[in-house]
């Protein structure tokens, strides 16, 4: 695909699927182009960048990655799709100091999100940061504080907030057509097996492994960590709950007027997995809100072919029936009255990865211009990330935790409270904003 076809095709697809006004974001003839930088040039980082380039309001001035094996093919793709000639960096600090971008895309592994985002906004950039926003609760609060102190827009990559079927599904739920919701069950059930131990090895040439680990513990390199798989290592992420949980926890918080649960209890472990990862291969978390209960469950074994629909999403259980907010199959409402017809809406997603990044990027640009908070503002992303992180704290401590969401403190449990942050590896400093 050449540059002209890339922009034309991407713009057309975005406008066809748009749930938000996209005219300004897709006008490739506009004179204003934001100096844009990408930090983290892997698979998902490039998904975001393609949408940014297709929107026509970015001039890519820099790309940064600690792995030359990811950076090289990413640059080659950019050169095919545009006339931009980005400078290449291994250290984001040098990039920010020299290039002074107006927009920074943060698409690194989870443990790097806070430091990069905070430095970027402090140096004047607006930020699109991938979910989950961080590894610990207090990192997220520092990110929110930094965004507010600098008056910068920070959009979180929870693109389901702009997916057409998710929007219409929320309208259905909030209209009361499902009745009063008393319970929500969020889940990710994918098959798998025990796996096997993969020996550690030397990092591949071109990868700065020390920098990849950054503020997190420095572990021996293993090819199951990078370029994919890091989310199953608790030093760098928070397992399936930290990865998938934010998407579906975010759907729950989008639906309810409550901002946080009062009590969280989790159980789970590694019943099947026999590899060297340390994240739970199954987990259940109960969240007690004021007016309803939410339950998270996942497993990485025994693929779920026993239930109708798809293996991810949220079931909202109401007095009028059960509503399934799904992903690749849209949403479905199953009335409690069997005489009534099932209601279904198909999704409108962008291939090949079934996402709605163009719509979210358009909202990001609109927010930068208007100064209004984006649909996936950092505060929203922080709350949704917290639900996953609190579930992991309960699992690690083996007990229920009481959460004061206003003060963002765990009540009467000093040991659990310590897990709201963690020590950074020297010379990196934990953010305190």
N, C-alpha and C positions, 0 to 999 in steps of 0.2 A: 504494500500500500504506500502511495506517495503522500507528500505533505497535504496537498489539496484534498485528496480523497479522504485522508484521515480526519481533517477538520470538518469536512462536509458530512461524512458518515457519523461522526461522534456527535455533532451538533443536532443532526436530524433525530438520532436515536434519543438524545437527551430531551428534546422538546416533545417527542412523542410520548415519553414516559413520565413527563414532569408532573409533580404534584404541587409545585411552587412556580411562581413567575420566573422564567428563565431568559427573557428577552435580552436584558442587559448583560447577563453572564455569558451569552452565546453570540454576542455581536462581535465578530472577529475583526470588524473594521474600526472598532473604537481605538482612539489614540492612546488612552491611558493603559499602560501595561505595568503591572506590579513586578518589581524585582523579586524573583522567587527562588528559593533554595530548597532542595530535597536532602534530608538527612535520613539515611537508611534506604538503600536502592534495591532492596529485594523485591519479591513478588508483589506484596501488597503496596509497598511504597510506589512502585511503578504503576499499579492500578490507579492510585490517587493522582500521580503526576500526569498520566494520560488524560484524565478528566480535566485537570488544571490547564493543560496545553490546549485541549480541544475547546475550552471555554473562551480562549482567545484574549485573555486579559493578563497573562503572565509572560514575562521574559525570564527564562531560566538562566540565572547567573551563576549558580553553583550547585554541585552535587557532592555529597559526603558519604563515605562508607569506610569502615575499618577493614573491609574485605575487598581487595582488588578484584577478586573473582566475581563479585557481584557488580562492582562499579563499572568495570570495562564493558560488559554487554549492555548495561543500562545506558551508558553514554552513547554507545553505537546505535541504540534504538532512538534516542533523542535526536541524533544527527540525521537519521532517516526521516523523522517526522517533522523536523523544524530546521530553521536556520540558526537557532540559538547555539552559542558556543560556551557552555558553562565551564567555570573553573572547577578543578577537582581537588577535593580535600579528604584527609583521613581524620582530622580533628575538627569537630564542629566549632570549637572556640576560635580557631584561626579563621574559619569560614565567616563567622558572625562579625569578627573584628575587621576583616579585610573587605568583605563584599557588602556589608550593611543591607541585607535583604529587607524588603517590606513584608514579605510573606515567607514563613518557614513551614515546611511539611515535616513532621516528626513521625517517622515510620520505622523506628528502631525496635529492638526487643523491649519488653515492658520496663525493665529496671533502669533504662536510660531516659524514659519519657520526662520525668520531673526536671532533671538538671538542664536538659536541652531546652525545654519549653520555658522555664523560668529565665534562663539567660537570654533567650530570643526576645521575649517580651520586654525585658529590662533594657535591651538594646534597640527597642523600637519596632519590632516586627509583630505582625499578627501571626497566629499559629493555628494550623490544622494538625491536631495530634491524634494519633490512633488510640483506640481503646485497648485494654483498660488504661486509665490515665497514669497509673503508677503501681508500685509494688506494696506500699503501705499507706495507711489512712492519712497520716500527717503529711506525707509528701503531697497528697491531693489537696489538702487544705492550703499548703504553701503555694501550689500552682494557682488556686483560686485567688489567693491574696495578691500574688504577683500580677495576675491579669487585671485585677481591680485597681491596684496601685498605679499601674502604668496606663490604664484605660485602653488596653489592647483587646482585640477580639480573639478569643480562643474557642475554636470549634472542635468537638470531639467526634471521632469517626463512627458514631452509632447511626449508620445510614438508614436503619429501619425507621427512624423518626420521620423520614421523608418518603418512604416507600408508599406508593399509592394504596396498596391493599392494607397496609398497617394504619394509614390515616383513616380510611373508610371504616376499618374494623374498630378503631377507637371511637369513631362517631357512633357506630352501632352500639357499642358497650355503654357509652356515656348517655345515650338516648334512653336507656332503661329497657331496651328490647330484650335483653337477656335476663331482666329482673334484677333483684338485689343480689350482688355477688358476695358470697360468704367465704369462698376459698379460691385460691389460684394455685395451679400446679405447673411449674416451669420445669422443662426436662430436655435433656439431650441423651439419646440412647443410640449409640453406634456400636457395631460389633467389633470384634478384635480377638485377642487371645493372650496367652501368657507371655509371648515375646521371648527374647533371648538376650543374654548379656553381650554387648558389643564392647570389645576392648578399647581402652583409651589409646590415644595415638598422639603424634606430634601434629600441631596445626598445619594445615596446608600452606604452601608458599603463597604469600600475598595477603594472609590474614594476620592482623595484629591481635592476637588472642588476649593479651593483657588489657588492651584498650576495649575489646569487646566485653570483657567482664566488668571493667570500669569500677563503679562504686560497690558492686556486688563481690562476693567471695571469688577469689581466683582458684578455679578448679582446673584439673587436667583436661585438656581438650578431648572431646568425644564427638564423632561425626553425627551422633544422634541429637546433639544440642544445636548445631549450626551446620547449614543454614536453616534447617527446620527442626522442630522438636523441642526447642528450649522451654516451651510452656509446661512440659512435664517435669521440669527441674525446679524445685521450690526456691533455690537461690536466685532465680532469674524471673520467675513468674508464679502463678498460683493455680496451676493445674487447669483442668477443664472448667471448673467453676470460675476461675479468674479469666479464662479465655472466652467461653460461651456465656457464662453467667451474666456478664454485664448487659449483653443484648436483651436477654429475657427479663432480667431484673429491671432494666430500663423500661420495658413495655409495661411492667406492673406499676412502676412509679409514674409513668405517663398517664395510666388509667386512673389511679387513685389520687385523691387530694392530700393524702398523708405523705409526708416527706421521708419517713424512716420508720422502721419497726422498733418495738420496745424490748423485745426479747429474741435472742437468736440461739438456736441449738443445732449442732451438727454431729453426725456420726458417719462413719465410712472407713475406708482403708484400702488395702491391697490384697484382695482375696484371690486374684487370678494372676496379675502381672508378676513376672519373674525376671524382668530386665533390670537395668541399673537406674532407671528413673525413680523418683521418690514421691511423685504426686499420687493422690489416691486414684485407684482405678474405678471406684464407685463412691458415691457420696450422697447423703440426704441432709438437707438443711431445712429447718422449720423457722419461719419468721412470723412472730406474733405482732400484728398491727392492732390499732385500736378497734377497727371494725371488721377485720377479716384476717385470715391466716394464709400465708403464702408458703409453698413448699417447693424446694429445688431438689431435683434428683438427676444424677447422671451415672452412666457406666460405660466402660470401654470394652465390654465383652457382651456376648449374647445379644446380637442385633435384634431390634424390636420389630418383628413382623407380625406380632399378635394384635396390635391395635390399628384401627383405621387411621387414615391420614398419614402424616409423616412423623419422623422420629425426633423432631425438635419442636420447640415452641412453648406456648402457654395454653393450658385449659382454664378458662374462667367458668366457674360453676355458679350459675345463677338460678333463681327460683323459676325462671321461664325456660331454662335449658342450659346446655353446655356450649360454650364458644371456644373454638380452637383458633388461636392466632398462630399461624404457621409461617413458613418461609417460602420454599419453592413451590408449594401448592396453594398459596394464598390462605384465606381464612374460611372457616365453615362454622355455621351455627346449627346445632342439633336440638330442636325444640323438645321440651319435656313432654308435650302433648304429641303422641306418636301420629296423630291424625294430621298434624301440620307438616308442611313441606320443609325439608332441609334447605338452608340458604347458604350459598357459596359465592365467593368472589375469587377470581384468578389473580395471580400476581402480575406485575409489570416490572421485570428485572432486566438488568443489562448483562449480557454474556461477555466472556465465558464464565464469570465467577458469581453470577446471580446477585448483583448488588445495585445500589442506587447512589453511587458516589457522585455522578454529575449533578443530581438534584441537590445533594448536600453541599457540594462546592458552590453551586449557584447561590444558595442561602448564605454561605460564608462570605462571598463577594458582596452580596446585598448588605450584610451586616457591617462590613468594613466601610461601605459608602454611607450608610445611614447612621451608624453608631449604635444601632439597636442590637441587643443580645441575640445571638444565633439560636436556631432551633435546638442545637445540641451544645449549648453553652457549657463551659468548663464546670460551673456549679452543678449542672444537671449530670454531667459525666462523673463528677466527684461522688455525688450521692449514689448513683447506680453502681459505680466501682466499689463503694464502701460495702454494699450488701454482700458482694463476693468476698471481700477481704474480711469482713466480720464473720462470715461463715467459716473461713479458713482459720481464724483465731479460735473459734469455738472447737473446731476439729482438733487443732493442735493442743488445746488445753484439756480437752475431754469433758467439757462442762458447758452449761448454759451461760450466756453472758447477758447482762442488762445494759442497754444502750441509751445514753442520753444524747439524742440526735442534735439538740440545740447547741450543747456544749461540746459535742463530739468526744465524749469520754465514756469509758466503761466503768460502771458503778461497782464499788466494793470488791474489786478484784485486781490488785496491784500486778500480779503476774501476767494476767491477760492484757492489762493496760500497757505493759512494756512492748507488746507486739504491735501496738499502733505505729511504731517506728522501728528502725533497726540501725545498727552501727554501719557506717560506710567504711569501705576499705580506703586506707590512706593512699594518696593525699586528698581524696574526694571528701567533701564536707556535706553532711545531711542538710537539706534546705531548711531554712528558718526565716520565713518571710511573714 
